[in-house]
Amino acid sequence: MATQTPKYRAPALDKGLDILELLAASSRPLSIAEISEGVGRSRGEIFRMLQVLEERDYIARGEGDVGYSVTPRLFRLGMEQPPVKSAIETAMPVMHHLADACGQACHLVVPSGEQIVVVARVDPPGEVALVVRVGHRRPMSQSTSGHVLLAFQEEQTRERWLDLIQRFEPALDRKKLMRLVNQLHTRGYACERSHIVDAVTDLSAPVLHHGSAVCALTIPYIEQQNASQSMDDVIAALLRATGEISEALQFGSPRTT
């Protein structure tokens, strides 16, 4: 498909965005030479831009000047967006109540391109739990939270997301993924073995706004000896929590006491 020529150009902005996107996609700091090669511009062209981005705290140099990497600043800016900020502020008291009641950690996940990203977490009061750091990313197709987000979307949105995912994962078995997504939509929540950690079962349910999932609330469930609640009890508590957050997003503050 032909790419439309942009009506207006801002070369300096293009340059800065190219650098940020390159660094964001890298798993390690990149040197000036690597950045120059990656964005297809000379060192002289990018040198001043790197200085400005560093001064504005969008990128930083690692210890020993090993290269540049992105800072959490862009992530923090994204968190300030009204839909995300509102969901986090609404969910946090409910998440604290859930973690205390179940003795399990929980975290809130939103979609980000073809991935999911953790935007909030609450640790339980006990000594044993699996906690996921805020900012953690996973491919949507390879995470329980991502499956929930896919399951509770309008068909047009879901198809658009799947098209995007398949661009990054050409070998994706779309039919198999859709069978899983349809099953958990019917069930109303996901219960899957962790894609990362053995002996952990990911329990996840959607936070809904106007019928679509704006985020997913997930518990990395660890079965504990002498636990006061079974997995079924925790699932029931999770569903009550997501129902409460969904209602609060629609009508006002949560009722958790």
Secondary structure, 3 states (H helix, E strand, C coil): CCCCCCCCCCHHHHHHHHHHHHHHHCCCCECHHHHHHHHCCCHHHHHHHHHHHHHCCCEEECHHHCCEEECCHHHHHHHCCHHHHHHHHHHHHHHHHHHHHHCCCEEEEEEECCEEEEEEEECCCCCCCCCCCCCCEEEHHHCHHHHHHHHCCCHHHHHHHHHHHHHHCCCCCHHHHHHHHHHHHHHCCEEEECCCCCCCEEEEEEEEECCEEEEEEEEEECCCCCCCCCHHHHHHHHHHHHHHHHHHHHHCCCCCC
